[in-house]
Amino acid sequence: MSINYSEKIPNNVNLSEDRALQRALEQWQPNFLDWWGDVGPDGSQDFDVYLRTAVSVDPQGWAHFDHVKMPDYRWGIFLNPREEDRKIHFGEHMGEDVWQDVPGEHRANLRRIIVTQGDTEPASVEQQRHLGLTAPSMYDLRNLFQVNVEEGRHLWAMVYLLHRYFGRDGREEAEALLERRSGDQDNPRILGAFNERTPDWLSFFMFTYFTDRDGKFQLCALAESGFDPLARTTKFMLTEEAHHMFVGESGVSRVLQRTCDVMNQLKTDDPVKVRAAGAIDLATIQRYLNFHYSVTIDLFGADQSSNAAMFYSTGIKGRFEEGKRTDDHRLRGDTYRVLEVQDGRLVEKEVPMLNALNEVLRDDFIKDSIAGVNRWNKVLEKSGIPNRLTVPHKAFNRQIGTLANVRISPEGQPLSQAQWDAGRDTWLPTAEDRAFVQSLMGRVVEPGKFAGWIAPPAMGINRQPVNFEYIRFN
């Protein structure tokens, strides 16, 4: 199969001149399209969708909008422009030139990091594949599809690195990225959160707010990498990740706005009455928040990790905003506080910072997440509703590290198993909650119309009106 590389795969990596890479992609691309057809957005292959496509990394070419069928989307390969004389700026190689090729001693670790990041991208598409059938509006359906094609492009970004820099091993890993399936018993995705179902739109908004925010922090840490092609690739991916978090943050804001409107109309905060009026009560929204937040902070890994220390010391993966930190960027004598349970109490203990870098990144994520939840609370405040959403304690509902399966309340109190069992349905979504939210999920796709459980957005996409025909159902 011959591909016109400048037209079909927009890129800034001289794809048309690299015969070996062309041959690899000519084999991989049909398999990618088969994967998209099998487990991509359900029943959407023939829709003309108003999508943003990146055709170059400069501001003029980055966001090109047009109606396009998703299987024809131009999944491009883009790296941020190369910085002349860029140096490794942390770890034991600090001050040395960045690597343009993979150092042999770091090959296995770099491949593992790229594969793990790459695996999350198709997993998200698989988790969200049925959501289009219950979209609350054409505007939201278009946003879902935009997120889907960009996750697909991020997969291409990681596959490019595997094909270009890792030889046969890389080609085999690229194939395996299309073979695993989210939630599959025999061949699941690598990370636990990416095997969870995304059964409804409240889950989708929480996922894109919290779990794509994990993606932001992981990509920011990789954008510091001494392996320059990885750093340049992830920097460009971050421009698209911001849209996914916007979809989540604005989506939850609009759910809250509709709930506030119903509460004010009925002059009640009774969840039963709010639900009867077709809105999602605040207690249910809080339980969804608790679940998605706790699942996501597990993605950062164990609170103490020799792998994290090695990735940092060798210059493979830095910290969030490494360049803005004022320490020595080697951290050999530095310490950091992590949590553990002693005698039934949560206590902090000092550990070497190099071993606690997962916890450092988790704490950066937590600060960023809280800022967004505070913006959600502004919706409640402006509507005159006294309730506030809160982020649970970071030890709540953890499955990884020293806090795995330790029973902690959302307020941070250690609990017995009996206390946990008694409170669980107050803190995490119940089967009844999920069934209720599912019952609201009817498809609304007439331009400018919205389901009764969500408010319209303040403005449309790319300066288009809210009632613009974002999707043409041919």
N, C-alpha and C positions, 0 to 999 in steps of 0.2 A: 504494500500500500504506500503510495507516494503522497507526501504532505507538502503543501506550500508553506514553509515554516514562517515566513514573515506575515502571511495572511491568517493561517489557521491557528498558529501558536505565536501570538505577539511575544517578543522577547528582546532582551538586551544582552544576550550571552553568545551572540554569533552562532546561533543554532544552525543556520544554513551552511556554515563552513565546517561543522564538526561531524564527519561521516559516522564515526563510531557511536556518538550520542544519537544521531538520527536513526541508526539501525535499532538501537535499544528502544527508543521512543516509538518507532514504527511498530514494534511488537507490543509495547505496553499500552499505547493509546486505544487500540480496538478493545483490549480487555477492560480498560477504564470505562469505555462507553457501554460495554456489556454490563459492567458492575452498576453504572448509573441507571441503565434500563431495568435491571433486576431489583435494585434496592434503593434507587434514588426516589425523588418525590413522586408519590403514588398518583398515577393517572394524569400526569402533567406534561407528557412528552410533546403534545401538539399545541400547547398554549404559546401565544406570543406575549412575553413578559417584559415589562419596562425595566430593564436591568442596567446597572452600571458595570462597565467593562474597563479594566485597566489596559491601555495600549502602549503606555510608556511610563517611566517613573517621574517625569516632570509634571508640574501642576496642570499644564494644558492637556496632557495625554492621560492623566491618571483616571479621570472620571468621565468616561464617554457613555452617555445614556441613549438607549434605543430599545425598541421592541425586538425581542429575539427569542427563538425557541431554545429552551435550555440545553438540549443535546447539541445544538450548534454554537453554544457559548464559546467564546474564544478564551480558553484557559491558558493564560500566558505564563511565562517564566521571567521574573524580574528580580534583579538584585539592585540595591541602592548603589549609587556611583562609588567607585573605589576611591578611598582617601589615600593620597600619596603619603608615603613615610609613616603610615599608621603603625603604632607600636602596641604590644601587649601591655596592658596597664594594671595588671594585678597578678598575684601568684609568684611562683619561683622564676618565671620567665619574664618578669616585669622589665620593660625597657628594650626587650628584643623585638625584632621585626615580626609582624603577624605572619601567619603561615598562609600561603596561597595554595598549597597542596597539603594532604593529610600526613602529619608525621607518623611514621610507622608505629612508634610506641603508644600513640593515642588512637590508633585506627579503630580498635574494638569499642572503646568508650564513645568516640564520636559517632560511630555507626549506631550504637545503642541509643544515644540521645536523639539522633535524627529519626530513627525508626519509631521511638516512643512518641515523639511529637507528631510525626506523620500519621501514626495510627489513630490519633484523636480526631483527625479531620474527616475521614470517611465515616468514622463511628458516629459523629454528630449527625451526618446526613441520614444514616440508617436509623438512628433514634427518632428522627423527626419526620420520617418518610410519610406517615399517615396524617400528619397534622393538616395538610392542605384540604382534606375532606371535611374539616370542621372549622375552617377559618372564620373569624368573627367579622371580617370585611375584606374587600378587594385590596385595600391598602395594606392590611396585615398579611394577606396571602402573598402579595408582592415582596414584602419585607422578609418573609420566611424563605421565599425562593432566592432572594439576594444573598441571604446568609448561606443557603445551601450551595450556590455556585461558588461563593467565596471559600467555603470549606473545601470544595473541590479544587479550587486554585491553590490553596495552601497545601493540599496533598501533592499537586504537581510540583510545588516549590521544593518539598522534601524529596520527592522522587528524582527531580533533577540532580540534587546533591548526591543521592545514592548512585544514580547512573553515571554521573560525571566523574566522581571521585573514588568510588569503591569497587569498580570492576565487577567480576562475576558475583561476589557476595552482595554487592549493592543491587544488582539486577534481580537476584533471588529475593532479597528483602522487599524490593518494589512490587514483585508479584505477590508476595505474602500479604502486603497491605490491602490487596484487593480480594484476598481469600478469607481473612478473618471476618467475623460478623458480630455486630453488637448483640450481646445477650445470648449468643450461641453456646450451647452446653459443651460442645466438643472443640470449638475453635473461636473463643471469645476475643474481644478487644483486650489490649494489654492492661489498661487501667480500669479500676472498678466502676468509677462514676460513668464511664462510657459504655457500660453494659446495663445501666438502668434504663427503663422505658421512659419515654416522654409522651405520656398518654393524652395530655390536654394542654391548652394554651397557657394556663397559669403556670404549669410546669415549664413550658417552653420559655416564657418570659423570665422565670427564676433561673433557668439554666443559662440563658444568654446573658443575664446579669451577673450571676456568680461564677459559673463554670467557664464562660468565655473570659471572665476577668482573671481566672487562674491562667488561661492561655496568654493573656496580656503579660502577666508577671513572668511566666516561663519564657516567653519570647523576648522580653526585655533583658532577662538574665543571659539568654543565648546571644542577644545582639551585642554583648560585651566580649564575645568569644575571641580567642586568639586565632581560631580558624576563620579567616576573613570571609570566604564565601558564605559560611553559615551566618556570621554576623550581618552581612549585607542582605542576605535573604530574609532573615527574621525582622530586620528593621522595616523592610517594605511590607511584610505581612502585618505589622502593627497598624499600618494605616487602615487596613480593612477590618482588623479586630475591633477597632473603635466603633464601627457601625454595628457590630453584633451586640456590644454592650449597650449602645443607644437603644436598640430594639428592645432589650430586656428592661432597661431602666424606664423608658417611656411607656412600655407596655404595662408594667406594674403600676406606674403613676396613673394611667388611664383606667385601670381596673379600680384603683382606690378612689379616683374621682367619681366614677359611677356609683360605687358603694356609698360614698359620702352623700351624693345627691339623693339616693334612696333613703338613707338614714335621716336626712333633713326633711324630706317630703313626708316620711312616716312619723317623724319625731320620736325615733326609737333606736336603741343600739342592740335590741334583742336579735340574736343571730337567726332564730326561727322565722321572725317576721321579715328580716332582710332577705333571707333565702326565698321565702314565699313570694317576695316581690321580684325575684329573678336576678338578684345581685349576689356577689360572694362576700360573706360576712368577714369582718376583720380578724376574728379568731382563726378562721380557716386560712386566710392569707398569712397570718403569723406562723401557723404550723407548716405551711409550704415553705416559707422563708427558712425556718429552723432546719427543715430536712435538707434543702438544697445547699444551704450554707455549710452544714456539718459534713455532707458528702464531699463538697468541694475542697474544704480545707484539708481533708485526707489526701487529696491529690498531690500536696507538697511533699509527702513522704514522711518517714520517721523523723522524730524531733532530733535524734542524734544519728548521723550517717557518715560512715567513713568514705562512702562514694562521693557524697557532696564535698567533703574535704579534699578528696583527690581531684575532682573536677575543677575546683577552685585553684588549688595549688599548681596544677599543670596548665592553667590558663584556658581550659575548655569552656567553662561556664562561670560568669561573674555574678555579682549581686545586682538587684534592681538599682538603677542609677548609680552604678559604681563610681563614675567620674565625679559625682557630687559629694562623695564621702571623704572625710578628712583624716582617716586613719592611714596606716602605712601600706594598705592594700596587699599585705602579706598575712597578717592576722596571727602570726605564730604564737604570740604571748597573750592574745586577747581572749576574753571570756564572754559568755552570753548566758542568760537565765532561761532555763526550761522548766516545765512543770512535771511533777511526779506525785504519786500518792504515797504518803507515809502514815501509818497508824490511822488510816481512815480519813486523812486530811490532805488537801491539795497543798503542796509546798513548792517553792522555787529552789532550784539548785544551779550553781555556776558550773558550766562545762566549757571546754575549749571552743571558741567561736568557730573555728574551722569545721568542727564536727556538728555545729548547730546551724549550718547555713540554710537547711530546709526550714528551720524555725524562723530564721531571720526573714526569709522570703514570705513565709506564712504570715508573720506579723505585719509586714508591709502590705500584703493583700487585705488583712483584716482592717487596717486603718482606712484603706481605700474603699472597702465595702461599706464600712460604717458611714463614711461621708455620703454615699449614695442613699443609704437607708434614711439618713437625716433629710435628704431631699424629698424622699417619699413622705416623710412626716410633715413636710411643709404643705403638702396637698391636704392632709388632715387638718393642719392648723388653719389654713386659709378657708377651709369649709366650716370652721367652728366646731370641729369634732375633737374632744379632749383626749381620745385614745392615741397611743403612739406605738409604732412598731419598734422592736428591739432586736439586736443581734445576740444570739445566745453565747454563753461562755465558750471559749475555744476547746474546752475539755468535753463539751456536751456531744454525746452520740458519736464518739470517735471509734474507728475500726482499725487504725494503723498506729504503730509506735507504742510508747509506754502507756498511753492513755486508751489503748484499744480495749473496748469492752469494760472500762471502768465506768461505773454508773454515777453520772454527774448531772445535776439539774441545769436548766438553762441559766440559772442565776449563779452557778458555780459551786453548789453544795453537793458534797459526796452523799450518795444514797445507798441504801440496801437494795437488793434485788426486788424485794417486796414493794419498797417505796417507788422504785423505777416503774414496776409493772402497774402500780396504782396511778402514776402520773403520765404514763407514756401517751395515752390518747388525748391528753391536754396539750402535749408539746409537739407531737408529730402527726402528720395526716393519717386519718383512719380510713378504713375501707369505705365507710359511709361518706366521709369528706370527698374522697376521690370519685365515688359514684355520683354525689351531688354535682361536683364540678363537671364531670363528664355529661351529666344530664343537660347542662347549659350549652354544650358544644354543638350547636346547629350551624350549618354553613350559611353565611351571608356574603354574597359576592356581587350584589347590584352596586354600581358605582355610587359612593357617598352614603351608603347605608351601613349601619353597625349593629352588631348583636346587642341585646339588652343588658349585658353584664359588663360592657366596656364603653368608655367615653371616646368620642372621636379625637384625633390628634389636633394640635393647634394649627399645624400647617402640613401641606403635602410634601412630596418628594421632588427635589430638584426644581423648586419654585412652581411646581404644578399644583393645581387646586386639589383639595382633599377628594373631590368627586371625579377626578380624572380617571380615564379608563386605563388603569395600570396593567390590566391583563385582558387580552382578547381571547375569548374561548372559541376557537375556530370550529 
